[in-house]
Amino acid sequence: MNVNEKINLLRNMMKNHGLSAYVIPSSDAHLSEYVATHWQGRAYMSGFTGSAGTLVITLDESGLFTDGRYFIQAENELKGSEVKLFKMAQPGVPTINEYLVSVLNEGDTVGFDGKVLSVATVKEMKKAFEAKHLKLKVDEDLLDSVWENRPAIPSTDVFVHETQYTGYSCHEKLSIVREEMKKISANGYVLTALGSIAWLFNVRGDDILFNPLVVSYGLVLENEAYLFVDNHRLSEDVKTYLTENGVTLKDYAQIDEVLNQLSGSILCPVDSMNYYLYDILTKKQEVTVIDGHDIVNELKAVKNKVEIENTHNAQVKDSVALVGAVCEIYEKLDSEAGLTEFDVREILEVHRSRQPLNYGSSFGAIVAYGANAAMMHYNPTKENCTKLDKKGFLLIDSGGQYLDGTTDITRTFVLGELTDEEKLHYTLVLKGHINLCKAVFQKGCTGGNLDILARQPIWEYGLDYRCGTGHGVSYFGGVHEGPQGFRLTQTVPLKPGMMITNEPGIYEEGRHGIRIENTLLVVERNATEYGEFYEFETISYFPIDTRAVDVTLMTESELAWLNQYHQKVLDVLSPNLEGRELEWLVEQTKPLTK
């Protein structure tokens, strides 16, 4: 079936269930960013494969709502279907709720699967729909009826992430969580976010591509803790570890049953908990629901000493792999056969796989040549990729998963002759990147306070990028982690131990895309009579291509930072390299002067 046929089949189901609209988000029952194929209904129904977007289907029309990272990709993938693209946050473009209010009649019903929408999202819907008396049906998983051969929920083996990597045992982490629960008088705390569950219980798996996570639920009570994961997935060693750390094991599907037995004050993280489970608790008279934040999400964002030390090791290994990969890429670029974007992706995977404790890639590498890089999350395949030429830019955004850390790094490489515009844009991106790296800021500052530092050199030329400047990075978990980040609307204070990417860019449709990304660690700087001050330590170690830099636009301070950074890269990586790779590194880290 094509997209239009699938949508029409769903419309027939909607009519049978009395629905005037149906909402299909990108998330799963755990509101994950990356989801297993079982929950990729939005992609199946619309043909849009980006990681973020919501499909809204009415009886007369359908629309895909996505953000600036995916405008170009969505336009291409929606061609030939009835699905209209709604470019979120652009002038004149309605929100999903505004759109539904405008196109539906008073008293109409909107349906969705309550297991894949957050509590916060549904509450916003209810508020927006009040004036027009629109009704909600939250238990309608219509996809099961229209999705041919829908993949099963994943069920891979679970393993323990050992204390030598985590720094704390599961028992120790549970004690920390219970202390936080006491502060808000919570008798219980429901965990649905897979990253939080993996961190708290020190378990990992292979349920989601690029994310070493386990499809499961968690529950922490004052004297008990539960992990909901099917028994057949656990070896005797894993069962022993968990039970010795005070964890009771239940099957995945038993979460409903246990929640129905609870009483007292229960913390429900409204941003990460699905509405279906929340609804179970709100209907119980014996339960007082505490709408709050995910305690573990905030705890794991601040890395402990063991995690920080291990992440440094992972970053060095990852950079060594990247040096080897880039040397091979340039060598093969000069060969008669040449290279495609997909070839480059495969080379990256091979070199990372050779590193100790590697557990694959942390996301599908974005390898984008020329104009393709204007699509921020471009995804080359063997069948659909571009051959590299000796001109312009090659953008590579990639990362690795290691038992001792997660990495994410972007470099824009010069393949040959550049235009004046390409050099200008590259230099502006570099200036913005350096601005943020050099920041000194007071305790209490947020990513929103600092985001402008990366954008300022770009704004001065009337340019911008339609996304945040950076995101938190997990520890052998999802490459994107909250609550910290760099974006204009970010309100979470930055704390020592947080890791955040710094990745400004310029994306010109039909011409080029440029991004430079390092991971930053928040560290203490000093304390004065005016308060405590923090700064960033750059913990990504890889040369920034200086061949595209217009040095006339660089300040002496910016050049000094760049040269100091390259000296650090040389010092850190050179003991791990030899031969052509060491020669390449020495050449790439030579000081740049005016």
C-alpha positions as CSV (number, residue, x, y, z in Angstrom):
1,M,0.0,0.0,0.0
2,N,1.1,3.5,-0.7
3,V,0.8,6.4,1.8
4,N,-2.6,7.6,0.6
5,E,-4.0,4.0,0.7
6,K,-2.8,3.5,4.2
7,I,-4.4,6.8,5.3
8,N,-7.7,6.0,3.7
9,L,-7.7,2.6,5.4
10,L,-7.2,4.3,8.7
11,R,-10.0,6.8,8.0
12,N,-12.4,3.9,7.6
13,M,-11.3,2.7,11.1
14,M,-11.7,6.3,12.4
15,K,-15.3,6.3,11.2
16,N,-16.0,3.0,12.8
17,H,-14.7,4.4,16.2
18,G,-16.5,7.8,15.9
19,L,-13.3,9.8,15.4
20,S,-12.9,13.0,13.4
21,A,-9.2,13.2,13.8
22,Y,-6.4,10.8,14.7
23,V,-2.9,11.8,16.1
24,I,0.2,9.7,15.5
25,P,3.4,11.0,17.2
26,S,7.0,9.7,16.7
27,S,7.3,8.3,20.2
28,D,6.8,4.9,21.8
29,A,5.2,3.8,25.1
30,H,8.3,5.3,26.9
31,L,8.3,8.6,24.9
32,S,11.7,7.8,23.5
33,E,13.4,9.8,20.8
34,Y,14.6,6.8,19.0
35,V,12.0,4.0,18.9
36,A,11.9,0.4,18.0
37,T,10.2,-0.5,14.7
38,H,7.1,-1.6,16.5
39,W,6.3,2.0,17.4
40,Q,7.4,3.6,14.1
41,G,3.8,4.2,13.0
42,R,4.2,7.8,12.0
43,A,6.9,6.7,9.5
44,Y,4.9,3.8,8.3
45,M,1.8,5.9,7.7
46,S,3.4,9.0,6.2
47,G,6.6,7.9,4.6
48,F,8.6,10.6,6.5
49,T,11.5,8.9,8.2
50,G,12.9,11.7,10.4
51,S,13.2,11.1,14.1
52,A,10.8,14.0,15.1
53,G,7.3,14.8,13.8
54,T,3.6,14.2,14.3
55,L,1.1,13.0,11.8
56,V,-2.5,14.3,12.1
57,I,-5.2,12.7,10.0
58,T,-8.7,14.0,9.7
59,L,-11.5,12.6,7.6
60,D,-10.7,15.1,4.9
61,E,-7.0,15.9,5.0
62,S,-3.7,15.0,6.7
63,G,-0.7,17.0,7.8
64,L,2.8,16.3,9.1
65,F,4.2,18.7,11.8
66,T,8.0,18.8,12.1
67,D,10.7,21.2,13.1
68,G,13.4,23.0,11.2
69,R,15.9,20.1,11.2
70,Y,13.6,18.2,8.9
71,F,12.0,20.7,6.5
72,I,14.0,19.8,3.5
73,Q,13.9,16.0,4.2
74,A,10.1,16.1,4.8
75,E,9.4,18.0,1.6
76,N,11.2,15.3,-0.3
77,E,9.7,12.3,1.4
78,L,6.1,13.6,1.4
79,K,6.1,14.2,-2.4
80,G,3.4,12.3,-4.2
81,S,1.2,11.8,-1.1
82,E,-1.7,13.8,0.3
83,V,0.2,14.7,3.4
84,K,0.8,18.4,3.8
85,L,3.9,19.7,5.6
86,F,3.5,22.1,8.5
87,K,6.8,23.8,9.3
88,M,6.6,24.2,13.1
89,A,7.5,27.5,14.7
90,Q,7.4,29.3,11.4
91,P,5.3,32.5,10.9
92,G,1.7,31.7,10.2
93,V,2.0,28.0,10.9
94,P,-0.5,26.7,13.5
95,T,0.5,24.3,16.3
96,I,-1.1,20.9,16.2
97,N,-3.8,21.9,18.7
98,E,-4.5,25.2,16.9
99,Y,-4.9,23.2,13.6
100,L,-7.3,20.7,15.1
101,V,-9.4,23.4,16.7
102,S,-9.6,25.2,13.3
103,V,-10.6,22.3,11.1
104,L,-12.9,20.2,13.4
105,N,-16.5,20.9,14.2
106,E,-17.7,21.6,17.8
107,G,-18.1,18.4,19.7
108,D,-15.9,16.3,17.4
109,T,-13.7,13.6,18.9
110,V,-9.9,13.3,18.6
111,G,-8.4,9.9,19.0
112,F,-4.9,8.6,19.8
113,D,-3.0,5.8,21.6
114,G,-2.6,7.1,25.1
115,K,0.5,4.9,25.6
116,V,2.5,7.0,23.1
117,L,1.5,10.6,24.2
118,S,2.9,12.3,27.3
119,V,0.8,13.5,30.2
120,A,1.9,17.0,29.4
121,T,0.8,16.8,25.8
122,V,-2.6,15.4,26.6
123,K,-3.2,18.1,29.3
124,E,-2.3,20.8,26.7
125,M,-4.8,19.2,24.3
126,K,-7.6,19.2,26.8
127,K,-7.0,22.9,27.6
128,A,-6.8,23.9,23.9
129,F,-10.0,21.9,23.1
130,E,-12.2,23.2,25.8
131,A,-13.6,26.2,23.9
132,K,-14.8,24.1,21.1
133,H,-15.8,21.2,23.3
134,L,-13.7,18.7,21.4
135,K,-13.6,15.3,23.1
136,L,-10.6,12.9,23.5
137,K,-10.5,9.1,23.2
138,V,-7.2,8.0,24.6
139,D,-7.3,4.2,24.2
140,E,-7.4,3.9,20.4
141,D,-4.4,2.1,18.9
142,L,-5.8,1.9,15.4
143,L,-2.4,1.1,13.9
144,D,-2.7,-2.5,14.8
145,S,-5.7,-2.8,12.4
146,V,-4.0,-1.2,9.4
147,W,-0.3,-2.0,9.8
148,E,0.5,-5.1,7.8
149,N,3.0,-7.4,9.6
150,R,3.6,-4.9,12.3
151,P,7.0,-5.7,14.1
152,A,6.8,-7.1,17.6
153,I,7.9,-5.3,20.7
154,P,11.7,-6.0,21.0
155,S,12.9,-8.6,23.5
156,T,16.7,-8.8,23.5
157,D,18.9,-10.2,26.3
158,V,19.5,-7.9,29.2
159,F,23.0,-7.4,30.7
160,V,24.4,-5.6,33.7
161,H,26.4,-2.4,33.3
162,E,29.1,-3.1,35.8
163,T,30.0,-0.7,38.7
164,Q,33.5,-0.2,37.3
165,Y,31.8,1.8,34.5
166,T,28.8,3.3,36.4
167,G,30.6,4.4,39.7
168,Y,27.6,3.4,41.8
169,S,25.7,0.1,42.3
170,C,21.9,-0.1,41.7
171,H,21.4,-0.3,45.5
172,E,23.4,3.0,46.0
173,K,21.4,4.7,43.2
174,L,18.1,3.6,44.7
175,S,19.2,5.1,48.1
176,I,19.9,8.5,46.4
177,V,16.6,8.4,44.6
178,R,14.7,7.7,47.8
179,E,16.3,10.7,49.4
180,E,15.1,12.8,46.6
181,M,11.6,11.3,46.9
182,K,11.5,12.3,50.6
183,K,12.1,15.9,49.7
184,I,8.7,16.0,47.8
185,S,6.9,13.6,50.2
186,A,6.6,10.9,47.5
187,N,5.8,7.3,48.6
188,G,6.4,6.1,45.1
189,Y,7.9,7.1,41.8
190,V,7.0,5.6,38.4
191,L,9.8,5.4,35.8
192,T,8.9,5.0,32.1
193,A,11.8,6.7,30.3
194,L,14.2,4.0,29.1
195,G,17.3,6.0,29.7
196,S,16.3,6.6,33.3
197,I,15.5,3.0,33.9
198,A,18.8,1.8,32.4
199,W,20.8,4.3,34.6
200,L,19.0,3.5,37.8
201,F,19.0,-0.3,37.6
202,N,22.4,-0.5,35.8
203,V,21.0,-2.6,33.0
204,R,21.5,-2.4,29.3
205,G,20.2,-4.2,26.2
206,D,19.8,-4.0,22.4
207,D,16.1,-3.2,22.0
208,I,16.6,0.1,20.1
209,L,19.0,0.7,17.3
210,F,22.0,2.7,18.4
211,N,20.7,2.9,22.0
212,P,21.8,0.2,24.5
213,L,18.5,0.3,26.3
214,V,15.9,-2.2,27.6
215,V,12.1,-1.8,26.9
216,S,10.9,-1.9,30.5
217,Y,9.2,0.1,33.3
218,G,10.4,0.9,36.8
219,L,8.8,1.7,40.1
220,V,10.5,2.9,43.3
221,L,8.7,2.7,46.6
222,E,9.9,3.6,50.1
223,N,11.1,0.1,50.8
224,E,10.7,-1.7,47.5
225,A,11.8,-1.4,43.9
226,Y,10.4,-3.1,40.8
227,L,11.7,-3.6,37.3
228,F,9.1,-4.7,34.7
229,V,10.9,-6.7,32.1
230,D,10.0,-10.1,30.7
231,N,11.6,-12.9,32.7
232,H,13.0,-14.8,29.7
233,R,15.2,-11.9,28.8
234,L,17.2,-12.2,32.1
235,S,20.1,-14.6,32.7
236,E,20.5,-16.0,36.2
237,D,23.5,-13.6,36.8
238,V,21.3,-10.6,35.9
239,K,18.5,-11.8,38.1
240,T,20.9,-12.3,41.0
241,Y,22.4,-8.9,40.6
242,L,19.0,-7.2,40.6
243,T,17.5,-9.1,43.5
244,E,20.7,-8.6,45.6
245,N,20.3,-4.9,45.0
246,G,16.8,-4.9,46.3
247,V,14.8,-5.1,43.1
248,T,11.7,-7.2,42.5
249,L,11.2,-8.5,39.0
250,K,7.9,-8.5,37.2
251,D,6.9,-9.0,33.5
252,Y,6.6,-6.0,31.3
253,A,2.8,-6.3,31.0
254,Q,2.3,-6.4,34.8
255,I,2.9,-2.7,35.2
256,D,-0.9,-2.0,35.0
257,E,-1.6,-4.6,37.7
258,V,0.9,-3.2,40.1
259,L,-0.1,0.4,39.5
260,N,-3.7,-0.5,40.3
261,Q,-2.5,-1.8,43.7
262,L,-0.7,1.4,44.8
263,S,-1.8,3.9,47.4
264,G,-0.2,7.1,48.8
265,S,1.6,9.9,47.0
266,I,3.0,8.8,43.7
267,L,5.4,10.9,41.6
268,C,4.5,10.9,37.9
269,P,7.1,12.6,35.6
270,V,4.6,14.4,33.4
271,D,7.1,15.1,30.6
272,S,8.2,11.5,30.2
273,M,5.3,9.4,31.4
274,N,2.6,8.2,29.0
275,Y,-0.9,9.2,29.6
276,Y,-2.3,5.7,29.7
277,L,-0.4,4.8,32.9
278,Y,-1.0,8.3,34.4
279,D,-4.7,7.8,33.8
280,I,-4.7,4.5,35.8
281,L,-3.3,6.3,38.8
282,T,-5.5,9.5,38.6
283,K,-8.6,7.3,38.7
284,K,-7.6,5.7,42.0
285,Q,-9.0,7.4,45.1
286,E,-6.2,5.8,47.2
287,V,-3.5,7.6,45.2
288,T,-2.4,11.2,45.3
289,V,-0.6,12.0,42.0
290,I,2.4,14.3,42.2
291,D,2.9,15.9,38.9
292,G,6.7,16.4,38.7
293,H,10.0,15.9,37.0
294,D,11.9,12.7,36.3
295,I,14.3,12.5,39.3
296,V,16.6,10.1,37.6
297,N,16.8,12.2,34.4
298,E,18.2,15.1,36.5
299,L,20.5,12.9,38.5
300,K,22.1,11.1,35.5
301,A,22.7,14.4,33.7
302,V,25.4,15.2,36.3
303,K,28.1,12.7,35.7
304,N,30.0,11.3,38.6
305,K,33.9,11.1,38.8
306,V,34.0,7.5,37.4
307,E,31.7,8.4,34.5
308,I,33.7,11.5,33.7
309,E,37.0,9.7,33.7
310,N,35.6,6.9,31.6
311,T,34.1,9.3,29.1
312,H,37.5,10.9,28.6
313,N,38.9,7.5,27.7
314,A,35.9,6.8,25.3
315,Q,36.5,10.2,23.7
316,V,40.1,9.4,23.0
317,K,39.3,6.0,21.6
318,D,36.6,7.5,19.4
319,S,39.0,10.2,18.1
320,V,41.6,7.6,17.3
321,A,39.0,5.7,15.3
322,L,38.0,8.9,13.5
323,V,41.6,9.7,12.5
324,G,42.0,6.3,11.0
325,A,38.7,6.6,9.2
326,V,39.4,10.1,7.8
327,C,42.8,9.0,6.6
328,E,41.3,6.1,4.7
329,I,38.5,8.4,3.3
330,Y,41.0,10.9,1.8
331,E,43.2,8.0,0.5
332,K,40.2,6.4,-1.3
333,L,38.9,9.7,-2.5
334,D,42.1,9.9,-4.6
335,S,41.6,6.4,-6.0
336,E,40.0,5.7,-9.3
337,A,36.9,4.0,-7.8
338,G,36.2,7.0,-5.5
339,L,33.7,7.1,-2.6
340,T,30.1,7.6,-1.9
341,E,28.5,9.0,1.3
342,F,27.4,5.4,2.2
343,D,31.0,4.1,1.7
344,V,32.2,6.7,4.2
345,R,29.5,5.6,6.7
346,E,30.7,2.0,6.5
347,I,34.4,3.1,6.9
348,L,33.4,5.0,10.1
349,E,31.7,1.9,11.5
350,V,34.6,-0.4,10.8
351,H,37.2,1.9,12.5
352,R,35.0,2.4,15.6
353,S,34.3,-1.4,15.9
354,R,38.1,-1.9,16.4
355,Q,38.2,0.1,19.6
356,P,38.1,-1.6,23.0
357,L,34.7,-1.7,24.7
358,N,32.9,-0.4,21.5
359,Y,29.2,-1.2,21.3
360,G,28.4,0.2,17.9
361,S,27.4,3.6,16.7
362,S,25.5,6.1,18.9
363,F,23.3,7.1,16.0
364,G,23.2,6.6,12.2
365,A,26.1,8.7,11.0
366,I,25.1,11.8,9.0
367,V,27.5,11.7,6.0
368,A,26.4,14.5,3.7
369,Y,28.3,15.8,0.7
370,G,27.6,19.3,-0.8
371,A,24.0,20.4,-0.9
372,N,22.9,17.2,1.0
373,A,24.4,18.7,4.2
374,A,21.7,21.4,4.2
375,M,19.4,18.6,5.5
376,M,20.5,18.5,9.1
377,H,19.7,14.9,9.6
378,Y,20.5,13.6,6.1
379,N,20.6,9.8,6.0
380,P,22.5,8.2,3.1
381,T,21.7,4.6,2.1
382,K,23.4,2.2,-0.3
383,E,20.7,2.8,-2.8
384,N,20.3,6.6,-2.3
385,C,23.6,8.4,-1.8
386,T,25.9,10.8,-3.6
387,K,29.4,10.2,-4.9
388,L,32.1,12.5,-3.5
389,D,33.9,15.0,-5.7
390,K,37.1,16.9,-5.1
391,K,35.4,20.2,-4.3
392,G,33.2,21.6,-1.6
393,F,32.5,20.2,1.8
394,L,31.8,16.8,3.3
395,L,29.9,17.0,6.6
396,I,30.3,14.0,9.0
397,D,28.3,13.9,12.2
398,S,28.9,10.6,14.0
399,G,29.4,9.0,17.3
400,G,30.1,5.7,19.1
401,Q,28.7,3.7,22.0
402,Y,31.3,2.4,24.5
403,L,30.8,0.6,27.8
404,D,32.7,3.6,29.2
405,G,30.9,6.4,27.4
406,T,28.9,7.8,24.5
407,T,30.3,10.2,21.9
408,D,29.0,12.7,19.3
409,I,31.2,14.8,17.1
410,T,30.8,16.7,13.8
411,R,33.4,18.0,11.4
412,T,33.0,19.6,8.1
413,F,35.8,18.6,5.8
414,V,37.3,20.4,2.8
415,L,37.4,18.1,-0.3
416,G,38.7,20.7,-2.7
417,E,38.0,24.1,-4.1
418,L,35.6,26.3,-2.1
419,T,33.5,29.3,-2.9
420,D,33.9,32.6,-1.1
421,E,30.5,32.0,0.5
422,E,31.5,28.6,1.7
423,K,34.6,30.0,3.4
424,L,32.6,32.8,5.0
425,H,29.9,30.6,6.4
426,Y,32.5,28.1,7.7
427,T,34.4,30.8,9.5
428,L,31.2,32.2,11.0
429,V,30.3,28.8,12.3
430,L,33.8,28.3,13.8
431,K,33.6,31.7,15.5
432,G,30.3,30.9,17.1
433,H,31.6,27.5,18.2
434,I,34.7,29.1,19.8
435,N,32.5,31.8,21.5
436,L,30.6,29.2,23.3
437,C,33.6,27.1,24.2
438,K,35.2,30.1,25.9
439,A,32.2,31.1,28.0
440,V,32.7,31.8,31.7
441,F,29.3,32.0,33.5
442,Q,27.9,32.3,36.9
443,K,26.2,29.5,38.8
444,G,22.5,29.4,37.9
445,C,23.0,30.3,34.2
446,T,21.0,28.2,31.8
447,G,21.6,26.9,28.3
448,G,19.2,29.6,27.2
449,N,21.4,32.3,28.7
450,L,24.5,31.1,26.7
451,D,22.9,30.0,23.4
452,I,23.3,33.5,21.9
453,L,27.1,33.2,22.2
454,A,27.2,30.6,19.4
455,R,24.7,32.5,17.3
456,Q,26.0,36.0,17.5
457,P,28.7,35.8,14.8
458,I,26.1,34.2,12.5
459,W,23.3,36.6,13.4
460,E,25.6,39.5,12.5
461,Y,25.4,38.4,8.8
462,G,21.6,38.0,9.0
463,L,21.9,34.2,9.2
464,D,20.7,31.6,11.7
465,Y,20.1,27.8,12.2
466,R,16.6,26.5,12.9
467,C,17.5,24.2,15.8
468,G,19.2,24.3,19.2
469,T,22.9,24.8,19.6
470,G,23.5,21.6,21.6
471,H,22.1,18.8,23.6
472,G,23.1,16.8,26.7
473,V,25.0,13.6,26.1
474,S,24.2,10.4,28.0
475,Y,26.6,7.8,29.4
476,F,26.3,4.5,27.4
477,G,22.7,5.4,26.7
478,G,20.8,7.7,24.3
479,V,23.1,10.2,22.6
480,H,20.6,12.9,23.3
481,E,20.0,13.6,26.9
482,G,18.1,16.1,28.9
483,P,17.3,18.2,30.8
484,Q,20.3,20.4,29.9
485,G,21.1,21.9,26.5
486,F,21.8,25.0,24.5
487,R,18.7,26.6,23.0
488,L,17.0,29.9,23.4
489,T,14.1,28.5,25.4
490,Q,16.2,26.3,27.7
491,T,15.6,27.1,31.4
492,V,17.6,24.3,33.2
493,P,20.6,25.7,35.1
494,L,24.0,24.2,34.1
495,K,25.9,22.2,36.7
496,P,29.4,20.9,37.0
497,G,29.4,17.3,35.6
498,M,26.9,18.0,32.8
499,M,28.0,17.2,29.3
500,I,26.5,19.2,26.4
501,T,27.3,19.4,22.7
502,N,28.3,22.7,21.0
503,E,27.2,22.5,17.4
504,P,26.3,25.7,15.6
505,G,25.8,25.6,11.9
506,I,24.7,27.2,8.6
507,Y,22.4,25.4,6.2
508,E,21.7,26.8,2.8
509,E,19.3,24.7,0.8
510,G,20.7,23.6,-2.6
511,R,24.2,24.8,-1.7
512,H,25.8,23.5,1.4
513,G,25.6,22.7,5.1
514,I,28.2,23.4,7.7
515,R,28.4,22.2,11.3
516,I,31.2,22.0,13.9
517,E,30.5,20.0,17.0
518,N,32.4,19.2,20.2
519,T,31.2,17.9,23.5
520,L,31.7,20.2,26.5
521,L,31.9,19.3,30.1
522,V,30.8,21.9,32.7
523,V,33.5,22.4,35.3
524,E,34.0,24.8,38.3
525,R,36.2,27.8,37.6
526,N,36.4,29.9,40.8
527,A,34.4,31.6,43.5
528,T,34.5,35.3,44.3
529,E,32.5,37.7,46.5
530,Y,30.0,37.8,43.6
531,G,29.4,34.1,43.5
532,E,30.5,30.8,41.9
533,F,31.6,30.7,38.3
534,Y,31.8,27.8,35.8
535,E,33.4,27.2,32.4
536,F,33.6,24.5,29.8
537,E,36.2,21.9,29.2
538,T,36.2,20.6,25.6
539,I,36.4,16.8,25.8
540,S,36.2,16.0,22.1
541,Y,39.7,15.6,20.5
542,F,39.8,16.0,16.8
543,P,41.2,18.6,14.4
544,I,39.0,21.3,13.0
545,D,39.7,21.7,9.3
546,T,41.5,25.1,9.0
547,R,41.7,25.1,5.1
548,A,38.2,26.7,5.0
549,V,39.0,29.5,7.6
550,D,39.1,33.1,6.5
551,V,41.7,34.3,9.0
552,T,41.0,37.9,8.2
553,L,37.6,37.4,10.1
554,M,39.2,35.8,13.1
555,T,40.3,37.7,16.2
556,E,43.6,37.0,17.9
557,S,41.7,35.5,20.8
558,E,39.8,33.1,18.5
559,L,43.0,32.0,16.8
560,A,44.7,31.5,20.2
561,W,41.8,29.3,21.3
562,L,42.0,27.3,18.0
563,N,45.7,26.8,18.2
564,Q,45.6,25.8,21.9
565,Y,42.8,23.3,21.1
566,H,44.8,21.8,18.3
567,Q,47.9,21.4,20.6
568,K,45.7,19.6,23.1
569,V,44.4,17.3,20.4
570,L,48.0,16.5,19.3
571,D,49.1,15.9,22.9
572,V,46.2,13.6,23.7
573,L,46.0,11.6,20.4
574,S,49.6,11.3,19.3
575,P,50.6,8.6,21.8
576,N,47.9,6.4,20.3
577,L,48.8,6.9,16.6
578,E,51.7,6.0,14.3
579,G,52.6,6.1,10.6
580,R,50.4,8.0,8.2
581,E,47.8,8.6,10.8
582,L,50.3,10.4,13.1
583,E,51.6,12.3,10.1
584,W,48.1,13.4,9.2
585,L,47.4,14.6,12.7
586,V,50.6,16.6,13.0
587,E,49.8,18.3,9.7
588,Q,46.2,19.1,10.7
589,T,47.1,20.6,14.1
590,K,49.7,23.1,12.9
591,P,49.1,26.6,14.3
592,L,47.0,29.0,12.2
593,T,48.2,32.6,11.9
594,K,47.1,35.7,10.0
